[in-house]
Structures are given as structure tokens and as C-alpha cells.
Amino acid sequence: MARALSVKVPTASVIALIEQKIADIEVKVASYNEDVKAYKEAYKQYKRDLVSAAVEAIKNNADEDAFDATTSYNGRDVNLTISGSLIILPEPPAQVTDPNQREWIGREHISRLEVLKKNLAVLKMTTQEEINASSYSSVMDLL
């Protein structure tokens, strides 16, 4: 029969990890608006590149079975379908996520930043030099 393993982790190390993660999140929160603007510009360029690639694929391919064009019922919108073998799609930009968005953590609808700050406050109040591995594991899930 196996015995349980009891492991202790230095509290100062956990505090340092949490402080670093809090600093990282705060930097991301500060630059979030600029990141969203940059993403929107990159997405506009992505759409332009996609249309350019589609136009080139149509110009360079005379096979009418490789693409299909239809119009909407009022004739104002055009839908274009191009065979995937004709076109190399550009890489879309990475979408920006809100670093301070609320999520369900346990029973609370809270941001990771708030949870990390609460945990940091508790760890700074403790006089214990070490915490057990299960507490460390709970904190690491947030990091």
C-alpha cells in the first residue's frame, strides 16, 4: 500500500510567483485598449490580403468549376466561393482577450487579478514559512 507524500513549498517563493503574475496582468490590462486597436487594424489588413488573394486566384485560373459566384435576392450582395486548392489563405491575426475579464472561479464570478490579490494578502499575513502542496497547487491553477 502506498503512503501519502507530504510536500512543503516555501511561502516566499509562492508570494514571488503571485506578485510576478499580478504585475504581468496589470501590464496587459494597461495595454489592452492599444492591443484591441492594433488587432482591429491587423484584421482589416487580413481582410484586404484575403480579398487580394481571392482576386489573384480568380485571375490566374480560367477553370470555372474552381469558383462560384452568386448574388443575393436583391442583387446588391455577392457571395464568392473559391476552391481551397486555388488559394493560400493568409494567417489571421491572433484575437486579443481581456486580461481582466470575469470568470467563474469556484463559486465566485471574479477576475483572476482579484483572486490573486486576495491570495497574496493572505499569504503575506501568514507567519508560516512553508505551505503544503495542495495549497500551492490551488494557487498554481490561477497562474
VMD Tcl script that builds the backbone (N, CA, C; Angstrom):
set m [mol new atoms 429]
animate dup $m
set s [atomselect $m all]
$s set {name element resname resid chain x y z} {
  {N N MET 1 A 0.846 -1.173 0.000}
  {CA C MET 1 A 0.000 0.000 0.000}
  {C C MET 1 A 0.893 1.239 0.000}
  {N N ALA 2 A 0.596 2.176 -0.871}
  {CA C ALA 2 A 1.393 3.393 -0.978}
  {C C ALA 2 A 1.024 4.363 0.133}
  {N N ARG 3 A 2.005 5.113 0.562}
  {CA C ARG 3 A 1.780 6.112 1.604}
  {C C ARG 3 A 1.672 7.487 0.965}
  {N N ALA 4 A 0.937 8.354 1.597}
  {CA C ALA 4 A 0.779 9.715 1.089}
  {C C ALA 4 A 2.084 10.474 1.241}
  {N N LEU 5 A 2.387 11.296 0.292}
  {CA C LEU 5 A 3.601 12.090 0.296}
  {C C LEU 5 A 3.257 13.496 0.759}
  {N N SER 6 A 3.961 13.979 1.769}
  {CA C SER 6 A 3.712 15.315 2.297}
  {C C SER 6 A 4.835 16.235 1.833}
  {N N VAL 7 A 4.469 17.239 1.059}
  {CA C VAL 7 A 5.458 18.161 0.495}
  {C C VAL 7 A 5.126 19.566 0.974}
  {N N LYS 8 A 6.168 20.327 1.268}
  {CA C LYS 8 A 6.004 21.720 1.675}
  {C C LYS 8 A 6.706 22.615 0.665}
  {N N VAL 9 A 6.124 23.783 0.407}
  {CA C VAL 9 A 6.678 24.744 -0.543}
  {C C VAL 9 A 6.943 26.044 0.214}
  {N N PRO 10 A 8.104 26.668 -0.009}
  {CA C PRO 10 A 8.394 27.933 0.692}
  {C C PRO 10 A 7.374 29.019 0.346}
  {N N THR 11 A 6.830 29.661 1.362}
  {CA C THR 11 A 5.824 30.702 1.184}
  {C C THR 11 A 6.387 31.872 0.387}
  {N N ALA 12 A 7.643 32.226 0.619}
  {CA C ALA 12 A 8.257 33.350 -0.089}
  {C C ALA 12 A 8.295 33.097 -1.599}
  {N N SER 13 A 8.519 31.863 -2.010}
  {CA C SER 13 A 8.544 31.537 -3.440}
  {C C SER 13 A 7.165 31.712 -4.059}
  {N N VAL 14 A 6.146 31.277 -3.354}
  {CA C VAL 14 A 4.775 31.406 -3.858}
  {C C VAL 14 A 4.381 32.876 -3.934}
  {N N ILE 15 A 4.767 33.656 -2.920}
  {CA C ILE 15 A 4.469 35.086 -2.929}
  {C C ILE 15 A 5.136 35.755 -4.132}
  {N N ALA 16 A 6.382 35.399 -4.407}
  {CA C ALA 16 A 7.088 35.981 -5.549}
  {C C ALA 16 A 6.404 35.630 -6.867}
  {N N LEU 17 A 5.948 34.378 -7.006}
  {CA C LEU 17 A 5.241 33.974 -8.226}
  {C C LEU 17 A 3.945 34.752 -8.407}
  {N N ILE 18 A 3.205 34.907 -7.324}
  {CA C ILE 18 A 1.929 35.632 -7.397}
  {C C ILE 18 A 2.169 37.098 -7.727}
  {N N GLU 19 A 3.162 37.719 -7.099}
  {CA C GLU 19 A 3.456 39.119 -7.382}
  {C C GLU 19 A 3.853 39.310 -8.841}
  {N N GLN 20 A 4.629 38.373 -9.391}
  {CA C GLN 20 A 5.027 38.462 -10.796}
  {C C GLN 20 A 3.814 38.339 -11.716}
  {N N LYS 21 A 2.921 37.409 -11.409}
  {CA C LYS 21 A 1.725 37.224 -12.238}
  {C C LYS 21 A 0.816 38.447 -12.159}
  {N N ILE 22 A 0.668 39.037 -10.969}
  {CA C ILE 22 A -0.141 40.243 -10.810}
  {C C ILE 22 A 0.449 41.380 -11.653}
  {N N ALA 23 A 1.772 41.530 -11.617}
  {CA C ALA 23 A 2.428 42.571 -12.418}
  {C C ALA 23 A 2.202 42.330 -13.902}
  {N N ASP 24 A 2.290 41.073 -14.347}
  {CA C ASP 24 A 2.051 40.749 -15.756}
  {C C ASP 24 A 0.625 41.098 -16.177}
  {N N ILE 25 A -0.346 40.737 -15.348}
  {CA C ILE 25 A -1.747 41.015 -15.671}
  {C C ILE 25 A -1.991 42.524 -15.704}
  {N N GLU 26 A -1.414 43.262 -14.773}
  {CA C GLU 26 A -1.615 44.714 -14.741}
  {C C GLU 26 A -1.017 45.387 -15.968}
  {N N VAL 27 A 0.116 44.883 -16.453}
  {CA C VAL 27 A 0.703 45.416 -17.689}
  {C C VAL 27 A -0.230 45.139 -18.861}
  {N N LYS 28 A -0.789 43.933 -18.921}
  {CA C LYS 28 A -1.709 43.589 -20.005}
  {C C LYS 28 A -2.983 44.416 -19.938}
  {N N VAL 29 A -3.480 44.671 -18.721}
  {CA C VAL 29 A -4.680 45.494 -18.556}
  {C C VAL 29 A -4.407 46.913 -19.036}
  {N N ALA 30 A -3.229 47.439 -18.723}
  {CA C ALA 30 A -2.883 48.805 -19.130}
  {C C ALA 30 A -2.773 48.939 -20.642}
  {N N SER 31 A -2.319 47.893 -21.317}
  {CA C SER 31 A -2.139 47.975 -22.770}
  {C C SER 31 A -3.300 47.357 -23.554}
  {N N TYR 32 A -4.362 46.970 -22.881}
  {CA C TYR 32 A -5.473 46.268 -23.540}
  {C C TYR 32 A -6.111 47.104 -24.651}
  {N N ASN 33 A -6.394 48.384 -24.387}
  {CA C ASN 33 A -7.055 49.222 -25.400}
  {C C ASN 33 A -6.194 49.366 -26.651}
  {N N GLU 34 A -4.894 49.556 -26.476}
  {CA C GLU 34 A -3.997 49.658 -27.627}
  {C C GLU 34 A -3.909 48.322 -28.360}
  {N N ASP 35 A -3.915 47.219 -27.606}
  {CA C ASP 35 A -3.874 45.897 -28.224}
  {C C ASP 35 A -5.118 45.638 -29.073}
  {N N VAL 36 A -6.275 46.085 -28.585}
  {CA C VAL 36 A -7.527 45.918 -29.338}
  {C C VAL 36 A -7.478 46.747 -30.624}
  {N N LYS 37 A -6.984 47.979 -30.531}
  {CA C LYS 37 A -6.864 48.819 -31.726}
  {C C LYS 37 A -5.919 48.181 -32.739}
  {N N ALA 38 A -4.800 47.664 -32.253}
  {CA C ALA 38 A -3.831 47.017 -33.144}
  {C C ALA 38 A -4.450 45.776 -33.790}
  {N N TYR 39 A -5.236 45.008 -33.027}
  {CA C TYR 39 A -5.900 43.830 -33.574}
  {C C TYR 39 A -6.887 44.222 -34.667}
  {N N LYS 40 A -7.659 45.279 -34.428}
  {CA C LYS 40 A -8.642 45.714 -35.427}
  {C C LYS 40 A -7.952 46.145 -36.716}
  {N N GLU 41 A -6.853 46.850 -36.598}
  {CA C GLU 41 A -6.099 47.248 -37.788}
  {C C GLU 41 A -5.519 46.028 -38.498}
  {N N ALA 42 A -4.978 45.099 -37.724}
  {CA C ALA 42 A -4.411 43.879 -38.313}
  {C C ALA 42 A -5.503 43.058 -38.994}
  {N N TYR 43 A -6.708 43.044 -38.416}
  {CA C TYR 43 A -7.811 42.292 -39.018}
  {C C TYR 43 A -8.278 42.942 -40.320}
  {N N LYS 44 A -8.274 44.282 -40.359}
  {CA C LYS 44 A -8.626 44.978 -41.609}
  {C C LYS 44 A -7.623 44.607 -42.700}
  {N N GLN 45 A -6.340 44.600 -42.343}
  {CA C GLN 45 A -5.310 44.232 -43.311}
  {C C GLN 45 A -5.457 42.772 -43.734}
  {N N TYR 46 A -5.812 41.912 -42.791}
  {CA C TYR 46 A -6.040 40.492 -43.097}
  {C C TYR 46 A -7.155 40.344 -44.126}
  {N N LYS 47 A -8.249 41.094 -43.951}
  {CA C LYS 47 A -9.353 41.026 -44.912}
  {C C LYS 47 A -8.913 41.523 -46.286}
  {N N ARG 48 A -8.109 42.594 -46.303}
  {CA C ARG 48 A -7.598 43.095 -47.587}
  {C C ARG 48 A -6.727 42.033 -48.270}
  {N N ASP 49 A -5.850 41.394 -47.480}
  {CA C ASP 49 A -4.979 40.354 -48.031}
  {C C ASP 49 A -5.790 39.169 -48.547}
  {N N LEU 50 A -6.857 38.835 -47.840}
  {CA C LEU 50 A -7.719 37.735 -48.240}
  {C C LEU 50 A -8.411 38.039 -49.567}
  {N N VAL 51 A -8.920 39.252 -49.706}
  {CA C VAL 51 A -9.573 39.651 -50.959}
  {C C VAL 51 A -8.550 39.678 -52.098}
  {N N SER 52 A -7.353 40.194 -51.826}
  {CA C SER 52 A -6.310 40.224 -52.862}
  {C C SER 52 A -5.947 38.818 -53.316}
  {N N ALA 53 A -5.826 37.888 -52.369}
  {CA C ALA 53 A -5.511 36.504 -52.723}
  {C C ALA 53 A -6.640 35.885 -53.540}
  {N N ALA 54 A -7.886 36.211 -53.193}
  {CA C ALA 54 A -9.029 35.685 -53.944}
  {C C ALA 54 A -9.052 36.231 -55.364}
  {N N VAL 55 A -8.798 37.517 -55.518}
  {CA C VAL 55 A -8.788 38.127 -56.848}
  {C C VAL 55 A -7.684 37.502 -57.696}
  {N N GLU 56 A -6.508 37.322 -57.136}
  {CA C GLU 56 A -5.400 36.707 -57.872}
  {C C GLU 56 A -5.732 35.267 -58.267}
  {N N ALA 57 A -6.383 34.536 -57.373}
  {CA C ALA 57 A -6.750 33.149 -57.682}
  {C C ALA 57 A -7.746 33.103 -58.835}
  {N N ILE 58 A -8.680 34.032 -58.865}
  {CA C ILE 58 A -9.671 34.061 -59.948}
  {C C ILE 58 A -9.013 34.491 -61.262}
  {N N LYS 59 A -8.141 35.491 -61.200}
  {CA C LYS 59 A -7.465 35.961 -62.415}
  {C C LYS 59 A -6.584 34.881 -63.023}
  {N N ASN 60 A -5.903 34.119 -62.177}
  {CA C ASN 60 A -4.933 33.139 -62.652}
  {C C ASN 60 A -5.537 31.785 -62.995}
  {N N ASN 61 A -6.827 31.610 -62.768}
  {CA C ASN 61 A -7.440 30.315 -63.022}
  {C C ASN 61 A -8.654 30.510 -63.930}
  {N N ALA 62 A -8.593 29.912 -65.080}
  {CA C ALA 62 A -9.693 30.039 -66.044}
  {C C ALA 62 A -10.755 28.963 -65.841}
  {N N ASP 63 A -10.500 27.981 -64.991}
  {CA C ASP 63 A -11.439 26.891 -64.757}
  {C C ASP 63 A -12.635 27.414 -63.960}
  {N N GLU 64 A -13.805 27.441 -64.594}
  {CA C GLU 64 A -14.990 27.991 -63.936}
  {C C GLU 64 A -15.526 27.107 -62.821}
  {N N ASP 65 A -15.103 25.835 -62.773}
  {CA C ASP 65 A -15.564 24.944 -61.706}
  {C C ASP 65 A -14.812 25.192 -60.403}
  {N N ALA 66 A -13.748 25.958 -60.440}
  {CA C ALA 66 A -12.930 26.201 -59.256}
  {C C ALA 66 A -13.505 27.287 -58.361}
  {N N PHE 67 A -14.430 28.070 -58.890}
  {CA C PHE 67 A -15.051 29.102 -58.066}
  {C C PHE 67 A -16.506 29.279 -58.472}
  {N N ASP 68 A -17.278 29.865 -57.548}
  {CA C ASP 68 A -18.692 30.070 -57.787}
  {C C ASP 68 A -19.075 31.447 -57.250}
  {N N ALA 69 A -19.866 32.179 -57.998}
  {CA C ALA 69 A -20.326 33.497 -57.569}
  {C C ALA 69 A -21.848 33.518 -57.645}
  {N N THR 70 A -22.474 33.985 -56.580}
  {CA C THR 70 A -23.933 34.135 -56.545}
  {C C THR 70 A -24.260 35.509 -55.983}
  {N N THR 71 A -25.461 35.962 -56.264}
  {CA C THR 71 A -25.896 37.245 -55.725}
  {C C THR 71 A -27.077 37.028 -54.793}
  {N N SER 72 A -27.320 38.010 -53.952}
  {CA C SER 72 A -28.458 37.930 -53.042}
  {C C SER 72 A -29.741 38.181 -53.825}
  {N N TYR 73 A -30.875 38.025 -53.173}
  {CA C TYR 73 A -32.156 38.147 -53.869}
  {C C TYR 73 A -32.359 39.531 -54.468}
  {N N ASN 74 A -31.787 40.587 -53.872}
  {CA C ASN 74 A -31.962 41.927 -54.424}
  {C C ASN 74 A -30.803 42.325 -55.339}
  {N N GLY 75 A -29.807 41.467 -55.470}
  {CA C GLY 75 A -28.707 41.719 -56.375}
  {C C GLY 75 A -27.642 42.667 -55.865}
  {N N ARG 76 A -27.719 43.046 -54.616}
  {CA C ARG 76 A -26.754 44.007 -54.075}
  {C C ARG 76 A -25.538 43.335 -53.433}
  {N N ASP 77 A -25.693 42.104 -52.973}
  {CA C ASP 77 A -24.592 41.401 -52.314}
  {C C ASP 77 A -24.102 40.274 -53.202}
  {N N VAL 78 A -22.803 40.038 -53.170}
  {CA C VAL 78 A -22.203 38.975 -53.963}
  {C C VAL 78 A -21.514 38.005 -53.012}
  {N N ASN 79 A -21.812 36.728 -53.202}
  {CA C ASN 79 A -21.136 35.673 -52.436}
  {C C ASN 79 A -20.210 34.935 -53.384}
  {N N LEU 80 A -18.968 34.772 -52.958}
  {CA C LEU 80 A -17.965 34.156 -53.796}
  {C C LEU 80 A -17.369 32.964 -53.067}
  {N N THR 81 A -17.362 31.817 -53.728}
  {CA C THR 81 A -16.780 30.610 -53.167}
  {C C THR 81 A -15.639 30.173 -54.070}
  {N N ILE 82 A -14.457 30.007 -53.461}
  {CA C ILE 82 A -13.268 29.624 -54.212}
  {C C ILE 82 A -12.772 28.293 -53.673}
  {N N SER 83 A -12.387 27.411 -54.560}
  {CA C SER 83 A -11.842 26.125 -54.154}
  {C C SER 83 A -10.581 26.337 -53.326}
  {N N GLY 84 A -10.472 25.616 -52.249}
  {CA C GLY 84 A -9.314 25.746 -51.360}
  {C C GLY 84 A -8.005 25.381 -52.016}
  {N N SER 85 A -8.056 24.608 -53.093}
  {CA C SER 85 A -6.827 24.225 -53.781}
  {C C SER 85 A -6.246 25.377 -54.596}
  {N N LEU 86 A -7.027 26.422 -54.839}
  {CA C LEU 86 A -6.570 27.543 -55.657}
  {C C LEU 86 A -5.908 28.657 -54.857}
  {N N ILE 87 A -6.163 28.694 -53.591}
  {CA C ILE 87 A -5.772 29.869 -52.813}
  {C C ILE 87 A -5.006 29.443 -51.557}
  {N N ILE 88 A -4.017 30.237 -51.229}
  {CA C ILE 88 A -3.301 30.059 -49.963}
  {C C ILE 88 A -3.786 31.179 -49.053}
  {N N LEU 89 A -4.476 30.796 -47.999}
  {CA C LEU 89 A -5.064 31.789 -47.109}
  {C C LEU 89 A -3.998 32.429 -46.231}
  {N N PRO 90 A -4.075 33.747 -46.053}
  {CA C PRO 90 A -3.141 34.405 -45.138}
  {C C PRO 90 A -3.470 34.018 -43.692}
  {N N GLU 91 A -2.498 34.120 -42.840}
  {CA C GLU 91 A -2.684 33.784 -41.421}
  {C C GLU 91 A -3.480 34.900 -40.737}
  {N N PRO 92 A -4.596 34.565 -40.085}
  {CA C PRO 92 A -5.368 35.611 -39.408}
  {C C PRO 92 A -4.634 36.094 -38.156}
  {N N PRO 93 A -4.841 37.340 -37.750}
  {CA C PRO 93 A -4.185 37.845 -36.544}
  {C C PRO 93 A -4.767 37.182 -35.295}
  {N N ALA 94 A -3.956 37.096 -34.268}
  {CA C ALA 94 A -4.407 36.498 -33.001}
  {C C ALA 94 A -5.374 37.455 -32.321}
  {N N GLN 95 A -6.518 36.920 -31.922}
  {CA C GLN 95 A -7.528 37.752 -31.277}
  {C C GLN 95 A -7.098 38.092 -29.858}
  {N N VAL 96 A -7.380 39.313 -29.440}
  {CA C VAL 96 A -6.993 39.807 -28.121}
  {C C VAL 96 A -8.088 39.446 -27.118}
  {N N THR 97 A -7.685 38.915 -25.975}
  {CA C THR 97 A -8.656 38.627 -24.918}
  {C C THR 97 A -8.453 39.619 -23.777}
  {N N ASP 98 A -9.526 39.931 -23.096}
  {CA C ASP 98 A -9.474 40.866 -21.975}
  {C C ASP 98 A -8.753 40.193 -20.808}
  {N N PRO 99 A -7.617 40.736 -20.373}
  {CA C PRO 99 A -6.867 40.103 -19.291}
  {C C PRO 99 A -7.547 40.237 -17.931}
  {N N ASN 100 A -8.549 41.101 -17.841}
  {CA C ASN 100 A -9.219 41.306 -16.560}
  {C C ASN 100 A -10.692 40.896 -16.632}
  {N N GLN 101 A -11.006 39.961 -17.539}
  {CA C GLN 101 A -12.398 39.544 -17.659}
  {C C GLN 101 A -12.800 38.676 -16.469}
  {N N ARG 102 A -14.047 38.735 -16.166}
  {CA C ARG 102 A -14.571 37.941 -15.052}
  {C C ARG 102 A -14.845 36.523 -15.528}
  {N N GLU 103 A -14.608 35.590 -14.648}
  {CA C GLU 103 A -14.856 34.181 -14.944}
  {C C GLU 103 A -15.274 33.491 -13.650}
  {N N TRP 104 A -15.797 32.308 -13.809}
  {CA C TRP 104 A -16.202 31.550 -12.632}
  {C C TRP 104 A -14.993 30.823 -12.077}
  {N N ILE 105 A -14.596 31.212 -10.881}
  {CA C ILE 105 A -13.510 30.551 -10.166}
  {C C ILE 105 A -14.124 30.088 -8.857}
  {N N GLY 106 A -14.295 28.785 -8.757}
  {CA C GLY 106 A -15.013 28.263 -7.597}
  {C C GLY 106 A -16.460 28.684 -7.673}
  {N N ARG 107 A -16.951 29.325 -6.629}
  {CA C ARG 107 A -18.344 29.783 -6.607}
  {C C ARG 107 A -18.469 31.262 -6.930}
  {N N GLU 108 A -17.348 31.920 -7.204}
  {CA C GLU 108 A -17.375 33.360 -7.422}
  {C C GLU 108 A -17.199 33.715 -8.886}
  {N N HIS 109 A -17.874 34.762 -9.319}
  {CA C HIS 109 A -17.687 35.318 -10.652}
  {C C HIS 109 A -16.744 36.506 -10.470}
  {N N ILE 110 A -15.462 36.273 -10.729}
  {CA C ILE 110 A -14.424 37.217 -10.336}
  {C C ILE 110 A -13.284 37.164 -11.340}
  {N N SER 111 A -12.463 38.190 -11.383}
  {CA C SER 111 A -11.311 38.174 -12.286}
  {C C SER 111 A -10.126 37.498 -11.596}
  {N N ARG 112 A -9.216 36.968 -12.403}
  {CA C ARG 112 A -8.017 36.322 -11.848}
  {C C ARG 112 A -7.190 37.308 -11.032}
  {N N LEU 113 A -7.155 38.552 -11.477}
  {CA C LEU 113 A -6.379 39.564 -10.774}
  {C C LEU 113 A -6.897 39.742 -9.350}
  {N N GLU 114 A -8.200 39.800 -9.187}
  {CA C GLU 114 A -8.785 39.964 -7.851}
  {C C GLU 114 A -8.491 38.755 -6.968}
  {N N VAL 115 A -8.593 37.553 -7.535}
  {CA C VAL 115 A -8.322 36.345 -6.764}
  {C C VAL 115 A -6.857 36.294 -6.350}
  {N N LEU 116 A -5.973 36.632 -7.266}
  {CA C LEU 116 A -4.546 36.613 -6.946}
  {C C LEU 116 A -4.206 37.635 -5.866}
  {N N LYS 117 A -4.828 38.802 -5.934}
  {CA C LYS 117 A -4.579 39.813 -4.906}
  {C C LYS 117 A -5.081 39.346 -3.539}
  {N N LYS 118 A -6.233 38.677 -3.505}
  {CA C LYS 118 A -6.743 38.132 -2.241}
  {C C LYS 118 A -5.794 37.074 -1.680}
  {N N ASN 119 A -5.344 36.159 -2.551}
  {CA C ASN 119 A -4.421 35.125 -2.102}
  {C C ASN 119 A -3.105 35.713 -1.629}
  {N N LEU 120 A -2.622 36.731 -2.309}
  {CA C LEU 120 A -1.373 37.381 -1.913}
  {C C LEU 120 A -1.512 38.020 -0.538}
  {N N ALA 121 A -2.641 38.678 -0.295}
  {CA C ALA 121 A -2.863 39.303 1.009}
  {C C ALA 121 A -2.842 38.262 2.121}
  {N N VAL 122 A -3.474 37.122 1.881}
  {CA C VAL 122 A -3.493 36.058 2.900}
  {C C VAL 122 A -2.091 35.505 3.121}
  {N N LEU 123 A -1.360 35.263 2.047}
  {CA C LEU 123 A -0.011 34.702 2.184}
  {C C LEU 123 A 0.942 35.675 2.880}
  {N N LYS 124 A 0.749 36.975 2.651}
  {CA C LYS 124 A 1.619 37.950 3.319}
  {C C LYS 124 A 1.304 38.062 4.810}
  {N N MET 125 A 0.080 37.719 5.204}
  {CA C MET 125 A -0.293 37.786 6.616}
  {C C MET 125 A 0.191 36.579 7.409}
  {N N THR 126 A 0.477 35.490 6.727}
  {CA C THR 126 A 0.840 34.271 7.429}
  {C C THR 126 A 2.252 34.355 7.997}
  {N N THR 127 A 2.448 33.655 9.089}
  {CA C THR 127 A 3.788 33.575 9.696}
  {C C THR 127 A 4.461 32.260 9.346}
  {N N GLN 128 A 3.749 31.399 8.633}
  {CA C GLN 128 A 4.320 30.119 8.240}
  {C C GLN 128 A 5.350 30.331 7.140}
  {N N GLU 129 A 6.451 29.614 7.253}
  {CA C GLU 129 A 7.496 29.725 6.247}
  {C C GLU 129 A 7.228 28.816 5.057}
  {N N GLU 130 A 6.360 27.836 5.248}
  {CA C GLU 130 A 6.051 26.890 4.175}
  {C C GLU 130 A 4.553 26.657 4.116}
  {N N ILE 131 A 4.080 26.340 2.907}
  {CA C ILE 131 A 2.682 25.940 2.743}
  {C C ILE 131 A 2.670 24.532 2.173}
  {N N ASN 132 A 1.555 23.827 2.341}
  {CA C ASN 132 A 1.513 22.458 1.828}
  {C C ASN 132 A 1.285 22.452 0.325}
  {N N ALA 133 A 1.546 21.316 -0.272}
  {CA C ALA 133 A 1.499 21.194 -1.735}
  {C C ALA 133 A 0.096 21.412 -2.296}
  {N N SER 134 A -0.944 21.049 -1.558}
  {CA C SER 134 A -2.300 21.240 -2.085}
  {C C SER 134 A -2.648 22.725 -2.176}
  {N N SER 135 A -2.206 23.517 -1.216}
  {CA C SER 135 A -2.424 24.965 -1.290}
  {C C SER 135 A -1.645 25.554 -2.457}
  {N N TYR 136 A -0.425 25.083 -2.627}
  {CA C TYR 136 A 0.410 25.531 -3.744}
  {C C TYR 136 A -0.257 25.184 -5.078}
  {N N SER 137 A -0.822 23.982 -5.155}
  {CA C SER 137 A -1.492 23.548 -6.368}
  {C C SER 137 A -2.679 24.432 -6.685}
  {N N SER 138 A -3.433 24.833 -5.687}
  {CA C SER 138 A -4.591 25.718 -5.904}
  {C C SER 138 A -4.156 27.068 -6.454}
  {N N VAL 139 A -3.046 27.588 -5.938}
  {CA C VAL 139 A -2.539 28.861 -6.435}
  {C C VAL 139 A -2.005 28.698 -7.859}
  {N N MET 140 A -1.332 27.615 -8.140}
  {CA C MET 140 A -0.762 27.389 -9.467}
  {C C MET 140 A -1.840 27.262 -10.536}
  {N N ASP 141 A -3.025 26.784 -10.149}
  {CA C ASP 141 A -4.132 26.724 -11.110}
  {C C ASP 141 A -4.517 28.125 -11.596}
  {N N LEU 142 A -4.327 29.130 -10.759}
  {CA C LEU 142 A -4.651 30.512 -11.121}
  {C C LEU 142 A -3.552 31.148 -11.964}
  {N N LEU 143 A -2.346 30.649 -11.817}
  {CA C LEU 143 A -1.231 31.245 -12.549}
  {C C LEU 143 A -1.201 30.658 -13.936}
}
mol reanalyze $m
mol bondsrecalc $m
mol representation Tube
mol addrep $m
